[in-house]
Amino acid sequence: MASKARIEFVSDGFYQILNSQKIADLCKTQANRIASKAGDGFEAEPSTWHAGMGGGRVAATAYAGTLEAREAEANEKSLTKAVESCRA
C-alpha cells in the first residue's frame, strides 16, 4: 500500500525565484516576443505585479501602444492571437 508523502514548501525560496533577475528577463523576453508577433504598434514593458496577499513579483506586459494597434486588437484580435501562438 502506498504511503502518503509530505511536501513542505519554503515561501522565501519561492519569493526569491519569482523575483530573480532570470525570471524578470524571461518575462521581458516573452512580452517582447508577443508584441513583435502581434505587429506594428504593439509594445512591451517590464512591470511589477502586486498581489493582494504576499507582495509583488516581476512581470511584463504586452499592449497595444497606438490607435492602429488598438483597432487591430479590437477587430482582428492581433494581440490575443499572438499570445495564443507564443504559449510554451
PyMOL Python script that loads the backbone (N, CA, C, O; Angstrom):
from pymol import cmd

cmd.read_pdbstr("""\
ATOM      1  N   MET A   1       0.840  -1.178   0.000  1.00  0.00           N
ATOM      2  CA  MET A   1       0.000   0.000   0.000  1.00  0.00           C
ATOM      3  C   MET A   1       0.889   1.245   0.000  1.00  0.00           C
ATOM      4  O   MET A   1       1.906   1.288   0.692  1.00  0.00           O
ATOM      5  N   ALA A   2       0.508   2.234  -0.762  1.00  0.00           N
ATOM      6  CA  ALA A   2       1.301   3.462  -0.878  1.00  0.00           C
ATOM      7  C   ALA A   2       1.191   4.294   0.392  1.00  0.00           C
ATOM      8  O   ALA A   2       0.129   4.393   1.006  1.00  0.00           O
ATOM      9  N   SER A   3       2.310   4.884   0.763  1.00  0.00           N
ATOM     10  CA  SER A   3       2.278   5.765   1.932  1.00  0.00           C
ATOM     11  C   SER A   3       2.145   7.203   1.459  1.00  0.00           C
ATOM     12  O   SER A   3       2.491   7.523   0.322  1.00  0.00           O
ATOM     13  N   LYS A   4       1.646   8.063   2.327  1.00  0.00           N
ATOM     14  CA  LYS A   4       1.462   9.466   1.983  1.00  0.00           C
ATOM     15  C   LYS A   4       2.786  10.208   2.119  1.00  0.00           C
ATOM     16  O   LYS A   4       3.527  10.017   3.083  1.00  0.00           O
ATOM     17  N   ALA A   5       3.063  11.042   1.152  1.00  0.00           N
ATOM     18  CA  ALA A   5       4.278  11.863   1.192  1.00  0.00           C
ATOM     19  C   ALA A   5       3.891  13.257   1.660  1.00  0.00           C
ATOM     20  O   ALA A   5       2.813  13.757   1.338  1.00  0.00           O
ATOM     21  N   ARG A   6       4.762  13.864   2.408  1.00  0.00           N
ATOM     22  CA  ARG A   6       4.513  15.227   2.891  1.00  0.00           C
ATOM     23  C   ARG A   6       5.530  16.146   2.233  1.00  0.00           C
ATOM     24  O   ARG A   6       6.738  15.919   2.309  1.00  0.00           O
ATOM     25  N   ILE A   7       5.018  17.187   1.586  1.00  0.00           N
ATOM     26  CA  ILE A   7       5.877  18.172   0.939  1.00  0.00           C
ATOM     27  C   ILE A   7       5.683  19.497   1.657  1.00  0.00           C
ATOM     28  O   ILE A   7       4.560  19.966   1.842  1.00  0.00           O
ATOM     29  N   GLU A   8       6.786  20.081   2.053  1.00  0.00           N
ATOM     30  CA  GLU A   8       6.727  21.372   2.739  1.00  0.00           C
ATOM     31  C   GLU A   8       7.424  22.408   1.863  1.00  0.00           C
ATOM     32  O   GLU A   8       8.609  22.282   1.556  1.00  0.00           O
ATOM     33  N   PHE A   9       6.678  23.427   1.470  1.00  0.00           N
ATOM     34  CA  PHE A   9       7.224  24.481   0.629  1.00  0.00           C
ATOM     35  C   PHE A   9       7.825  25.577   1.495  1.00  0.00           C
ATOM     36  O   PHE A   9       7.298  25.911   2.556  1.00  0.00           O
ATOM     37  N   VAL A  10       8.921  26.121   1.029  1.00  0.00           N
ATOM     38  CA  VAL A  10       9.587  27.217   1.726  1.00  0.00           C
ATOM     39  C   VAL A  10       9.240  28.501   0.983  1.00  0.00           C
ATOM     40  O   VAL A  10       9.744  28.740  -0.115  1.00  0.00           O
ATOM     41  N   SER A  11       8.388  29.323   1.571  1.00  0.00           N
ATOM     42  CA  SER A  11       7.906  30.530   0.909  1.00  0.00           C
ATOM     43  C   SER A  11       9.029  31.468   0.489  1.00  0.00           C
ATOM     44  O   SER A  11       8.964  32.068  -0.584  1.00  0.00           O
ATOM     45  N   ASP A  12      10.057  31.602   1.321  1.00  0.00           N
ATOM     46  CA  ASP A  12      11.155  32.500   0.981  1.00  0.00           C
ATOM     47  C   ASP A  12      11.850  32.053  -0.300  1.00  0.00           C
ATOM     48  O   ASP A  12      12.288  32.887  -1.093  1.00  0.00           O
ATOM     49  N   GLY A  13      11.953  30.765  -0.503  1.00  0.00           N
ATOM     50  CA  GLY A  13      12.579  30.242  -1.709  1.00  0.00           C
ATOM     51  C   GLY A  13      11.767  30.577  -2.949  1.00  0.00           C
ATOM     52  O   GLY A  13      12.332  30.972  -3.969  1.00  0.00           O
ATOM     53  N   PHE A  14      10.440  30.424  -2.876  1.00  0.00           N
ATOM     54  CA  PHE A  14       9.585  30.791  -3.996  1.00  0.00           C
ATOM     55  C   PHE A  14       9.685  32.290  -4.277  1.00  0.00           C
ATOM     56  O   PHE A  14       9.765  32.711  -5.431  1.00  0.00           O
ATOM     57  N   TYR A  15       9.680  33.071  -3.233  1.00  0.00           N
ATOM     58  CA  TYR A  15       9.769  34.530  -3.376  1.00  0.00           C
ATOM     59  C   TYR A  15      11.067  34.917  -4.085  1.00  0.00           C
ATOM     60  O   TYR A  15      11.058  35.769  -4.974  1.00  0.00           O
ATOM     61  N   GLN A  16      12.160  34.306  -3.704  1.00  0.00           N
ATOM     62  CA  GLN A  16      13.449  34.616  -4.323  1.00  0.00           C
ATOM     63  C   GLN A  16      13.464  34.228  -5.801  1.00  0.00           C
ATOM     64  O   GLN A  16      14.004  34.960  -6.631  1.00  0.00           O
ATOM     65  N   ILE A  17      12.879  33.090  -6.126  1.00  0.00           N
ATOM     66  CA  ILE A  17      12.826  32.659  -7.524  1.00  0.00           C
ATOM     67  C   ILE A  17      11.944  33.595  -8.343  1.00  0.00           C
ATOM     68  O   ILE A  17      12.346  34.043  -9.417  1.00  0.00           O
ATOM     69  N   LEU A  18      10.738  33.894  -7.842  1.00  0.00           N
ATOM     70  CA  LEU A  18       9.797  34.724  -8.593  1.00  0.00           C
ATOM     71  C   LEU A  18      10.280  36.160  -8.760  1.00  0.00           C
ATOM     72  O   LEU A  18       9.805  36.862  -9.653  1.00  0.00           O
ATOM     73  N   ASN A  19      11.197  36.608  -7.936  1.00  0.00           N
ATOM     74  CA  ASN A  19      11.716  37.966  -8.029  1.00  0.00           C
ATOM     75  C   ASN A  19      13.148  38.018  -8.532  1.00  0.00           C
ATOM     76  O   ASN A  19      13.807  39.052  -8.428  1.00  0.00           O
ATOM     77  N   SER A  20      13.629  36.917  -9.072  1.00  0.00           N
ATOM     78  CA  SER A  20      15.011  36.875  -9.547  1.00  0.00           C
ATOM     79  C   SER A  20      15.151  37.583 -10.892  1.00  0.00           C
ATOM     80  O   SER A  20      14.173  37.763 -11.618  1.00  0.00           O
ATOM     81  N   GLN A  21      16.368  37.976 -11.209  1.00  0.00           N
ATOM     82  CA  GLN A  21      16.650  38.642 -12.482  1.00  0.00           C
ATOM     83  C   GLN A  21      16.406  37.700 -13.654  1.00  0.00           C
ATOM     84  O   GLN A  21      15.998  38.138 -14.730  1.00  0.00           O
ATOM     85  N   LYS A  22      16.651  36.422 -13.453  1.00  0.00           N
ATOM     86  CA  LYS A  22      16.444  35.442 -14.519  1.00  0.00           C
ATOM     87  C   LYS A  22      14.964  35.376 -14.910  1.00  0.00           C
ATOM     88  O   LYS A  22      14.645  35.314 -16.097  1.00  0.00           O
ATOM     89  N   ILE A  23      14.076  35.388 -13.945  1.00  0.00           N
ATOM     90  CA  ILE A  23      12.642  35.364 -14.231  1.00  0.00           C
ATOM     91  C   ILE A  23      12.209  36.693 -14.845  1.00  0.00           C
ATOM     92  O   ILE A  23      11.368  36.706 -15.744  1.00  0.00           O
ATOM     93  N   ALA A  24      12.764  37.804 -14.381  1.00  0.00           N
ATOM     94  CA  ALA A  24      12.454  39.117 -14.967  1.00  0.00           C
ATOM     95  C   ALA A  24      12.854  39.147 -16.436  1.00  0.00           C
ATOM     96  O   ALA A  24      12.102  39.648 -17.272  1.00  0.00           O
ATOM     97  N   ASP A  25      14.024  38.619 -16.755  1.00  0.00           N
ATOM     98  CA  ASP A  25      14.488  38.573 -18.137  1.00  0.00           C
ATOM     99  C   ASP A  25      13.599  37.667 -18.986  1.00  0.00           C
ATOM    100  O   ASP A  25      13.303  37.986 -20.137  1.00  0.00           O
ATOM    101  N   LEU A  26      13.178  36.551 -18.424  1.00  0.00           N
ATOM    102  CA  LEU A  26      12.296  35.628 -19.130  1.00  0.00           C
ATOM    103  C   LEU A  26      10.951  36.288 -19.439  1.00  0.00           C
ATOM    104  O   LEU A  26      10.435  36.151 -20.549  1.00  0.00           O
ATOM    105  N   CYS A  27      10.387  36.994 -18.475  1.00  0.00           N
ATOM    106  CA  CYS A  27       9.116  37.701 -18.677  1.00  0.00           C
ATOM    107  C   CYS A  27       9.256  38.774 -19.753  1.00  0.00           C
ATOM    108  O   CYS A  27       8.395  38.908 -20.623  1.00  0.00           O
ATOM    109  N   LYS A  28      10.346  39.533 -19.689  1.00  0.00           N
ATOM    110  CA  LYS A  28      10.581  40.598 -20.661  1.00  0.00           C
ATOM    111  C   LYS A  28      10.751  40.022 -22.068  1.00  0.00           C
ATOM    112  O   LYS A  28      10.201  40.564 -23.027  1.00  0.00           O
ATOM    113  N   THR A  29      11.496  38.945 -22.196  1.00  0.00           N
ATOM    114  CA  THR A  29      11.708  38.294 -23.486  1.00  0.00           C
ATOM    115  C   THR A  29      10.390  37.804 -24.073  1.00  0.00           C
ATOM    116  O   THR A  29      10.126  37.996 -25.259  1.00  0.00           O
ATOM    117  N   GLN A  30       9.572  37.178 -23.251  1.00  0.00           N
ATOM    118  CA  GLN A  30       8.298  36.654 -23.730  1.00  0.00           C
ATOM    119  C   GLN A  30       7.357  37.787 -24.132  1.00  0.00           C
ATOM    120  O   GLN A  30       6.671  37.676 -25.148  1.00  0.00           O
ATOM    121  N   ALA A  31       7.307  38.867 -23.364  1.00  0.00           N
ATOM    122  CA  ALA A  31       6.452  40.005 -23.711  1.00  0.00           C
ATOM    123  C   ALA A  31       6.906  40.643 -25.022  1.00  0.00           C
ATOM    124  O   ALA A  31       6.072  41.007 -25.851  1.00  0.00           O
ATOM    125  N   ASN A  32       8.213  40.784 -25.219  1.00  0.00           N
ATOM    126  CA  ASN A  32       8.740  41.323 -26.475  1.00  0.00           C
ATOM    127  C   ASN A  32       8.391  40.415 -27.647  1.00  0.00           C
ATOM    128  O   ASN A  32       8.043  40.891 -28.727  1.00  0.00           O
ATOM    129  N   ARG A  33       8.484  39.121 -27.431  1.00  0.00           N
ATOM    130  CA  ARG A  33       8.160  38.148 -28.473  1.00  0.00           C
ATOM    131  C   ARG A  33       6.684  38.264 -28.874  1.00  0.00           C
ATOM    132  O   ARG A  33       6.362  38.244 -30.062  1.00  0.00           O
ATOM    133  N   ILE A  34       5.808  38.384 -27.908  1.00  0.00           N
ATOM    134  CA  ILE A  34       4.379  38.512 -28.168  1.00  0.00           C
ATOM    135  C   ILE A  34       4.082  39.822 -28.896  1.00  0.00           C
ATOM    136  O   ILE A  34       3.337  39.833 -29.876  1.00  0.00           O
ATOM    137  N   ALA A  35       4.659  40.920 -28.422  1.00  0.00           N
ATOM    138  CA  ALA A  35       4.415  42.230 -29.036  1.00  0.00           C
ATOM    139  C   ALA A  35       4.895  42.258 -30.480  1.00  0.00           C
ATOM    140  O   ALA A  35       4.206  42.794 -31.348  1.00  0.00           O
ATOM    141  N   SER A  36       6.058  41.694 -30.745  1.00  0.00           N
ATOM    142  CA  SER A  36       6.568  41.714 -32.119  1.00  0.00           C
ATOM    143  C   SER A  36       5.743  40.806 -33.028  1.00  0.00           C
ATOM    144  O   SER A  36       5.557  41.111 -34.205  1.00  0.00           O
ATOM    145  N   LYS A  37       5.253  39.701 -32.491  1.00  0.00           N
ATOM    146  CA  LYS A  37       4.422  38.799 -33.288  1.00  0.00           C
ATOM    147  C   LYS A  37       3.053  39.413 -33.580  1.00  0.00           C
ATOM    148  O   LYS A  37       2.447  39.112 -34.609  1.00  0.00           O
ATOM    149  N   ALA A  38       2.561  40.271 -32.682  1.00  0.00           N
ATOM    150  CA  ALA A  38       1.254  40.909 -32.869  1.00  0.00           C
ATOM    151  C   ALA A  38       1.290  41.934 -33.993  1.00  0.00           C
ATOM    152  O   ALA A  38       0.281  42.149 -34.664  1.00  0.00           O
ATOM    153  N   GLY A  39       2.444  42.573 -34.209  1.00  0.00           N
ATOM    154  CA  GLY A  39       2.571  43.506 -35.322  1.00  0.00           C
ATOM    155  C   GLY A  39       2.963  44.909 -34.899  1.00  0.00           C
ATOM    156  O   GLY A  39       3.310  45.158 -33.745  1.00  0.00           O
ATOM    157  N   ASP A  40       2.900  45.822 -35.864  1.00  0.00           N
ATOM    158  CA  ASP A  40       3.276  47.219 -35.617  1.00  0.00           C
ATOM    159  C   ASP A  40       2.348  47.866 -34.593  1.00  0.00           C
ATOM    160  O   ASP A  40       1.141  47.625 -34.575  1.00  0.00           O
ATOM    161  N   GLY A  41       2.946  48.689 -33.746  1.00  0.00           N
ATOM    162  CA  GLY A  41       2.178  49.428 -32.755  1.00  0.00           C
ATOM    163  C   GLY A  41       2.006  48.718 -31.430  1.00  0.00           C
ATOM    164  O   GLY A  41       1.526  49.312 -30.465  1.00  0.00           O
ATOM    165  N   PHE A  42       2.391  47.451 -31.369  1.00  0.00           N
ATOM    166  CA  PHE A  42       2.305  46.716 -30.107  1.00  0.00           C
ATOM    167  C   PHE A  42       3.645  46.836 -29.400  1.00  0.00           C
ATOM    168  O   PHE A  42       4.697  46.746 -30.034  1.00  0.00           O
ATOM    169  N   GLU A  43       3.610  47.037 -28.098  1.00  0.00           N
ATOM    170  CA  GLU A  43       4.811  47.283 -27.314  1.00  0.00           C
ATOM    171  C   GLU A  43       4.847  46.370 -26.094  1.00  0.00           C
ATOM    172  O   GLU A  43       3.847  45.747 -25.735  1.00  0.00           O
ATOM    173  N   ALA A  44       6.016  46.304 -25.465  1.00  0.00           N
ATOM    174  CA  ALA A  44       6.185  45.506 -24.256  1.00  0.00           C
ATOM    175  C   ALA A  44       6.984  46.308 -23.250  1.00  0.00           C
ATOM    176  O   ALA A  44       7.855  47.096 -23.618  1.00  0.00           O
ATOM    177  N   GLU A  45       6.687  46.105 -21.992  1.00  0.00           N
ATOM    178  CA  GLU A  45       7.466  46.751 -20.933  1.00  0.00           C
ATOM    179  C   GLU A  45       7.442  45.898 -19.675  1.00  0.00           C
ATOM    180  O   GLU A  45       6.449  45.230 -19.386  1.00  0.00           O
ATOM    181  N   PRO A  46       8.546  45.923 -18.923  1.00  0.00           N
ATOM    182  CA  PRO A  46       8.577  45.184 -17.655  1.00  0.00           C
ATOM    183  C   PRO A  46       7.736  45.916 -16.619  1.00  0.00           C
ATOM    184  O   PRO A  46       7.560  47.132 -16.696  1.00  0.00           O
ATOM    185  N   SER A  47       7.223  45.174 -15.659  1.00  0.00           N
ATOM    186  CA  SER A  47       6.437  45.773 -14.584  1.00  0.00           C
ATOM    187  C   SER A  47       6.556  44.892 -13.350  1.00  0.00           C
ATOM    188  O   SER A  47       7.139  43.809 -13.395  1.00  0.00           O
ATOM    189  N   THR A  48       6.004  45.367 -12.269  1.00  0.00           N
ATOM    190  CA  THR A  48       5.930  44.567 -11.051  1.00  0.00           C
ATOM    191  C   THR A  48       4.468  44.302 -10.776  1.00  0.00           C
ATOM    192  O   THR A  48       3.663  45.229 -10.691  1.00  0.00           O
ATOM    193  N   TRP A  49       4.133  43.056 -10.641  1.00  0.00           N
ATOM    194  CA  TRP A  49       2.763  42.645 -10.385  1.00  0.00           C
ATOM    195  C   TRP A  49       2.550  42.600  -8.886  1.00  0.00           C
ATOM    196  O   TRP A  49       3.343  41.992  -8.167  1.00  0.00           O
ATOM    197  N   HIS A  50       1.490  43.237  -8.403  1.00  0.00           N
ATOM    198  CA  HIS A  50       1.201  43.264  -6.970  1.00  0.00           C
ATOM    199  C   HIS A  50      -0.025  42.411  -6.676  1.00  0.00           C
ATOM    200  O   HIS A  50      -1.127  42.681  -7.154  1.00  0.00           O
ATOM    201  N   ALA A  51       0.193  41.402  -5.896  1.00  0.00           N
ATOM    202  CA  ALA A  51      -0.915  40.549  -5.481  1.00  0.00           C
ATOM    203  C   ALA A  51      -1.553  41.135  -4.230  1.00  0.00           C
ATOM    204  O   ALA A  51      -0.920  41.909  -3.512  1.00  0.00           O
ATOM    205  N   GLY A  52      -2.786  40.775  -3.970  1.00  0.00           N
ATOM    206  CA  GLY A  52      -3.471  41.252  -2.782  1.00  0.00           C
ATOM    207  C   GLY A  52      -2.799  40.750  -1.513  1.00  0.00           C
ATOM    208  O   GLY A  52      -2.794  41.438  -0.492  1.00  0.00           O
ATOM    209  N   MET A  53      -2.243  39.573  -1.578  1.00  0.00           N
ATOM    210  CA  MET A  53      -1.568  38.988  -0.421  1.00  0.00           C
ATOM    211  C   MET A  53      -0.179  38.548  -0.861  1.00  0.00           C
ATOM    212  O   MET A  53      -0.027  38.015  -1.960  1.00  0.00           O
ATOM    213  N   GLY A  54       0.799  38.750  -0.063  1.00  0.00           N
ATOM    214  CA  GLY A  54       2.119  38.202  -0.324  1.00  0.00           C
ATOM    215  C   GLY A  54       3.057  39.089  -1.117  1.00  0.00           C
ATOM    216  O   GLY A  54       4.165  38.657  -1.434  1.00  0.00           O
ATOM    217  N   GLY A  55       2.670  40.295  -1.450  1.00  0.00           N
ATOM    218  CA  GLY A  55       3.586  41.196  -2.130  1.00  0.00           C
ATOM    219  C   GLY A  55       3.609  41.026  -3.632  1.00  0.00           C
ATOM    220  O   GLY A  55       2.774  40.324  -4.202  1.00  0.00           O
ATOM    221  N   GLY A  56       4.567  41.670  -4.269  1.00  0.00           N
ATOM    222  CA  GLY A  56       4.640  41.671  -5.724  1.00  0.00           C
ATOM    223  C   GLY A  56       5.657  40.691  -6.257  1.00  0.00           C
ATOM    224  O   GLY A  56       6.423  40.078  -5.515  1.00  0.00           O
ATOM    225  N   ARG A  57       5.638  40.566  -7.561  1.00  0.00           N
ATOM    226  CA  ARG A  57       6.643  39.766  -8.248  1.00  0.00           C
ATOM    227  C   ARG A  57       6.861  40.388  -9.618  1.00  0.00           C
ATOM    228  O   ARG A  57       6.058  41.200 -10.078  1.00  0.00           O
ATOM    229  N   VAL A  58       7.935  40.007 -10.255  1.00  0.00           N
ATOM    230  CA  VAL A  58       8.242  40.577 -11.556  1.00  0.00           C
ATOM    231  C   VAL A  58       7.247  40.071 -12.602  1.00  0.00           C
ATOM    232  O   VAL A  58       6.697  38.976 -12.481  1.00  0.00           O
ATOM    233  N   ALA A  59       7.032  40.883 -13.618  1.00  0.00           N
ATOM    234  CA  ALA A  59       6.132  40.532 -14.713  1.00  0.00           C
ATOM    235  C   ALA A  59       6.490  41.412 -15.895  1.00  0.00           C
ATOM    236  O   ALA A  59       7.373  42.264 -15.793  1.00  0.00           O
ATOM    237  N   ALA A  60       5.825  41.217 -16.996  1.00  0.00           N
ATOM    238  CA  ALA A  60       5.984  42.081 -18.162  1.00  0.00           C
ATOM    239  C   ALA A  60       4.634  42.161 -18.857  1.00  0.00           C
ATOM    240  O   ALA A  60       3.801  41.262 -18.740  1.00  0.00           O
ATOM    241  N   THR A  61       4.437  43.250 -19.581  1.00  0.00           N
ATOM    242  CA  THR A  61       3.162  43.500 -20.229  1.00  0.00           C
ATOM    243  C   THR A  61       3.368  43.746 -21.708  1.00  0.00           C
ATOM    244  O   THR A  61       4.257  44.503 -22.098  1.00  0.00           O
ATOM    245  N   ALA A  62       2.552  43.112 -22.535  1.00  0.00           N
ATOM    246  CA  ALA A  62       2.492  43.416 -23.963  1.00  0.00           C
ATOM    247  C   ALA A  62       1.159  44.113 -24.183  1.00  0.00           C
ATOM    248  O   ALA A  62       0.126  43.650 -23.700  1.00  0.00           O
ATOM    249  N   TYR A  63       1.179  45.225 -24.910  1.00  0.00           N
ATOM    250  CA  TYR A  63      -0.048  46.007 -25.055  1.00  0.00           C
ATOM    251  C   TYR A  63      -0.060  46.744 -26.395  1.00  0.00           C
ATOM    252  O   TYR A  63       0.967  46.887 -27.059  1.00  0.00           O
ATOM    253  N   ALA A  64      -1.250  47.205 -26.770  1.00  0.00           N
ATOM    254  CA  ALA A  64      -1.417  47.996 -27.986  1.00  0.00           C
ATOM    255  C   ALA A  64      -1.051  49.439 -27.654  1.00  0.00           C
ATOM    256  O   ALA A  64      -1.738  50.096 -26.872  1.00  0.00           O
ATOM    257  N   GLY A  65       0.033  49.929 -28.250  1.00  0.00           N
ATOM    258  CA  GLY A  65       0.543  51.251 -27.916  1.00  0.00           C
ATOM    259  C   GLY A  65       0.071  52.365 -28.834  1.00  0.00           C
ATOM    260  O   GLY A  65       0.305  53.539 -28.547  1.00  0.00           O
ATOM    261  N   THR A  66      -0.583  52.024 -29.921  1.00  0.00           N
ATOM    262  CA  THR A  66      -1.057  53.049 -30.846  1.00  0.00           C
ATOM    263  C   THR A  66      -2.538  52.810 -31.146  1.00  0.00           C
ATOM    264  O   THR A  66      -3.085  51.744 -30.862  1.00  0.00           O
ATOM    265  N   LEU A  67      -3.161  53.823 -31.724  1.00  0.00           N
ATOM    266  CA  LEU A  67      -4.565  53.702 -32.100  1.00  0.00           C
ATOM    267  C   LEU A  67      -4.755  52.570 -33.111  1.00  0.00           C
ATOM    268  O   LEU A  67      -5.709  51.798 -33.014  1.00  0.00           O
ATOM    269  N   GLU A  68      -3.847  52.477 -34.077  1.00  0.00           N
ATOM    270  CA  GLU A  68      -3.946  51.421 -35.084  1.00  0.00           C
ATOM    271  C   GLU A  68      -3.840  50.033 -34.453  1.00  0.00           C
ATOM    272  O   GLU A  68      -4.543  49.103 -34.850  1.00  0.00           O
ATOM    273  N   ALA A  69      -2.961  49.907 -33.474  1.00  0.00           N
ATOM    274  CA  ALA A  69      -2.802  48.622 -32.791  1.00  0.00           C
ATOM    275  C   ALA A  69      -4.049  48.289 -31.964  1.00  0.00           C
ATOM    276  O   ALA A  69      -4.480  47.136 -31.922  1.00  0.00           O
ATOM    277  N   ARG A  70      -4.619  49.292 -31.313  1.00  0.00           N
ATOM    278  CA  ARG A  70      -5.858  49.058 -30.552  1.00  0.00           C
ATOM    279  C   ARG A  70      -6.987  48.614 -31.488  1.00  0.00           C
ATOM    280  O   ARG A  70      -7.773  47.729 -31.148  1.00  0.00           O
ATOM    281  N   GLU A  71      -7.059  49.238 -32.668  1.00  0.00           N
ATOM    282  CA  GLU A  71      -8.069  48.834 -33.645  1.00  0.00           C
ATOM    283  C   GLU A  71      -7.807  47.413 -34.151  1.00  0.00           C
ATOM    284  O   GLU A  71      -8.742  46.635 -34.338  1.00  0.00           O
ATOM    285  N   ALA A  72      -6.532  47.079 -34.373  1.00  0.00           N
ATOM    286  CA  ALA A  72      -6.183  45.722 -34.818  1.00  0.00           C
ATOM    287  C   ALA A  72      -6.580  44.691 -33.772  1.00  0.00           C
ATOM    288  O   ALA A  72      -7.047  43.605 -34.116  1.00  0.00           O
ATOM    289  N   GLU A  73      -6.401  45.019 -32.508  1.00  0.00           N
ATOM    290  CA  GLU A  73      -6.810  44.094 -31.451  1.00  0.00           C
ATOM    291  C   GLU A  73      -8.329  44.003 -31.382  1.00  0.00           C
ATOM    292  O   GLU A  73      -8.875  42.911 -31.226  1.00  0.00           O
ATOM    293  N   ALA A  74      -9.012  45.128 -31.496  1.00  0.00           N
ATOM    294  CA  ALA A  74     -10.473  45.123 -31.418  1.00  0.00           C
ATOM    295  C   ALA A  74     -11.104  44.370 -32.587  1.00  0.00           C
ATOM    296  O   ALA A  74     -12.064  43.623 -32.399  1.00  0.00           O
ATOM    297  N   ASN A  75     -10.577  44.561 -33.774  1.00  0.00           N
ATOM    298  CA  ASN A  75     -11.185  43.975 -34.972  1.00  0.00           C
ATOM    299  C   ASN A  75     -10.641  42.601 -35.338  1.00  0.00           C
ATOM    300  O   ASN A  75     -11.390  41.737 -35.795  1.00  0.00           O
ATOM    301  N   GLU A  76      -9.346  42.395 -35.142  1.00  0.00           N
ATOM    302  CA  GLU A  76      -8.711  41.158 -35.608  1.00  0.00           C
ATOM    303  C   GLU A  76      -8.136  40.294 -34.490  1.00  0.00           C
ATOM    304  O   GLU A  76      -7.684  39.176 -34.734  1.00  0.00           O
ATOM    305  N   LYS A  77      -8.156  40.814 -33.268  1.00  0.00           N
ATOM    306  CA  LYS A  77      -7.600  40.092 -32.107  1.00  0.00           C
ATOM    307  C   LYS A  77      -6.123  39.765 -32.309  1.00  0.00           C
ATOM    308  O   LYS A  77      -5.678  38.660 -32.001  1.00  0.00           O
ATOM    309  N   SER A  78      -5.364  40.734 -32.829  1.00  0.00           N
ATOM    310  CA  SER A  78      -3.944  40.523 -33.141  1.00  0.00           C
ATOM    311  C   SER A  78      -3.128  40.130 -31.920  1.00  0.00           C
ATOM    312  O   SER A  78      -2.350  39.178 -31.976  1.00  0.00           O
ATOM    313  N   LEU A  79      -3.297  40.847 -30.825  1.00  0.00           N
ATOM    314  CA  LEU A  79      -2.527  40.555 -29.611  1.00  0.00           C
ATOM    315  C   LEU A  79      -2.965  39.238 -28.995  1.00  0.00           C
ATOM    316  O   LEU A  79      -2.133  38.452 -28.543  1.00  0.00           O
ATOM    317  N   THR A  80      -4.254  39.000 -28.976  1.00  0.00           N
ATOM    318  CA  THR A  80      -4.784  37.742 -28.427  1.00  0.00           C
ATOM    319  C   THR A  80      -4.227  36.540 -29.195  1.00  0.00           C
ATOM    320  O   THR A  80      -3.825  35.544 -28.593  1.00  0.00           O
ATOM    321  N   LYS A  81      -4.204  36.640 -30.525  1.00  0.00           N
ATOM    322  CA  LYS A  81      -3.664  35.557 -31.342  1.00  0.00           C
ATOM    323  C   LYS A  81      -2.170  35.372 -31.113  1.00  0.00           C
ATOM    324  O   LYS A  81      -1.670  34.247 -31.124  1.00  0.00           O
ATOM    325  N   ALA A  82      -1.452  36.486 -30.905  1.00  0.00           N
ATOM    326  CA  ALA A  82      -0.011  36.404 -30.650  1.00  0.00           C
ATOM    327  C   ALA A  82       0.264  35.699 -29.325  1.00  0.00           C
ATOM    328  O   ALA A  82       1.195  34.900 -29.224  1.00  0.00           O
ATOM    329  N   VAL A  83      -0.540  35.994 -28.317  1.00  0.00           N
ATOM    330  CA  VAL A  83      -0.387  35.325 -27.016  1.00  0.00           C
ATOM    331  C   VAL A  83      -0.623  33.827 -27.170  1.00  0.00           C
ATOM    332  O   VAL A  83       0.147  33.012 -26.662  1.00  0.00           O
ATOM    333  N   GLU A  84      -1.682  33.480 -27.867  1.00  0.00           N
ATOM    334  CA  GLU A  84      -2.013  32.067 -28.053  1.00  0.00           C
ATOM    335  C   GLU A  84      -0.930  31.325 -28.835  1.00  0.00           C
ATOM    336  O   GLU A  84      -0.635  30.165 -28.545  1.00  0.00           O
ATOM    337  N   SER A  85      -0.342  31.990 -29.821  1.00  0.00           N
ATOM    338  CA  SER A  85       0.681  31.316 -30.632  1.00  0.00           C
ATOM    339  C   SER A  85       2.028  31.227 -29.936  1.00  0.00           C
ATOM    340  O   SER A  85       2.869  30.416 -30.326  1.00  0.00           O
ATOM    341  N   CYS A  86       2.251  32.046 -28.910  1.00  0.00           N
ATOM    342  CA  CYS A  86       3.541  32.050 -28.203  1.00  0.00           C
ATOM    343  C   CYS A  86       3.527  31.219 -26.931  1.00  0.00           C
ATOM    344  O   CYS A  86       4.511  31.212 -26.192  1.00  0.00           O
ATOM    345  N   ARG A  87       2.446  30.530 -26.666  1.00  0.00           N
ATOM    346  CA  ARG A  87       2.394  29.697 -25.455  1.00  0.00           C
ATOM    347  C   ARG A  87       3.473  28.637 -25.522  1.00  0.00           C
ATOM    348  O   ARG A  87       3.714  28.028 -26.564  1.00  0.00           O
ATOM    349  N   ALA A  88       4.109  28.434 -24.397  1.00  0.00           N
ATOM    350  CA  ALA A  88       5.213  27.465 -24.339  1.00  0.00           C
ATOM    351  C   ALA A  88       4.706  26.039 -24.238  1.00  0.00           C
ATOM    352  O   ALA A  88       5.504  25.103 -24.180  1.00  0.00           O
TER     353      ALA A  88
END
""", "prot")
cmd.dss("prot")
cmd.show_as("cartoon", "prot")
cmd.util.cbc("prot")
cmd.orient("prot")
